[in-house]
Amino acid sequence: MKFSTRYDTDSTAEDLFGVIGDFGRIERMLMRRGASVTRIDPAQDPGTGMGWRIGFDWRGRPRCLRLDVTRYDRPERLSMAGTSDALDINIDATVIALSRSRSRLLFEADVRPRNMKARLMLQTAKLAKPQLDRKFDRRIGEFLSDMKDAA
């Protein structure tokens, strides 16, 4: 199941990429929301090869996700791949400069099942795809607002 959204902003492409590529701030934001975040690589500089193990509760059960940066092309593209017990997820964020002071974020998430239970969950979720798309758009907007406010 694929989710995508487009978000226009009044900041430069470099600034927007700085916001979505600030992994330290994202880690802190996840921890404030109750997730446990553990770095699994020694690199301190952002780039390909960075990885995390993220633990969180979802629908009353503890979940674990391993997330790795697969592409880091500053200031235009950031890609991550993640795996959990039930799902594979690919996240792509592309920043496009519209002018010197305006930019656009194209954010895509592709979720694929790894077992029959996850396949059934995604088939059921497809029935509510328009509602999930609206929620995805809203959450990406909130994420960018929270990240800009924390800057």
C-alpha positions, -999 to 999 in steps of 0.1 A, spaced: 0 0 0 15 33 -10 9 67 6 22 99 -8 17 136 -2 30 169 -15 38 198 9 48 233 -2 67 256 21 81 291 23 117 280 30 146 272 8 152 237 -4 184 235 17 165 246 49 137 221 42 161 193 37 179 203 69 146 199 87 137 165 74 173 153 77 179 163 113 180 128 127 189 139 162 158 160 165 136 132 150 150 107 176 141 131 204 106 137 190 100 99 188 112 95 224 89 122 236 60 103 220 69 71 239 91 52 214 124 37 224 151 47 198 185 30 196 212 38 171 227 7 155 256 23 137 286 42 149 284 71 123 277 105 137 274 123 103 241 120 85 242 98 55 238 63 40 243 35 64 227 52 95 203 30 112 180 27 142 160 1 161 127 17 171 104 1 197 68 13 202 34 2 213 7 -1 186 -28 -14 192 -18 -27 226 12 -47 216 49 -39 216 64 -35 181 100 -32 168 111 -16 136 146 -15 121 151 16 99 181 22 77 190 52 55 195 39 20 200 71 1 211 106 13 216 131 -15 217 165 1 197 187 -6 172 168 -27 166 131 -17 164 110 14 154 74 14 149 49 42 141 12 43 126 -5 74 116 -40 84 95 -53 113 80 -87 121 50 -81 98 58 -53 74 85 -39 51 84 -1 46 102 22 22 102 59 28 112 85 1 114 122 7 123 144 -22 128 182 -19 122 203 -50 132 240 -52 103 260 -66 122 293 -63 149 308 -42 126 310 -12 100 283 -18 103 245 -19 82 214 -21 85 182 -2 73 150 -19 69 123 8 61 87 -1 58 57 21 53 22 6 42 -5 31 43 -42 21 32 -72 41 57 -100 52 31 -125 65 -5 -135 60 -18 -116 90 -2 -83 77 -16 -90 42 -51 -92 57 -45 -60 77 -35 -41 46 -64 -55 25 -88 -43 52 -70 -9 53 -75 -5 16 -112 -1 22 -104 31 42 -77 44 19 -92 79 13 -94 84 51 -59 71 56 -46 94 28 -61 124 46 -46 114 79 -12 108 63 -13 143 47 -22 159 81 5 139 100 32 149 75 22 186 79 22 183 117 56 166 115 71 194 95 55 220 118 69 203 149 103 200 133 104 237 123 92 248 157 119 228 174 146 245 152 
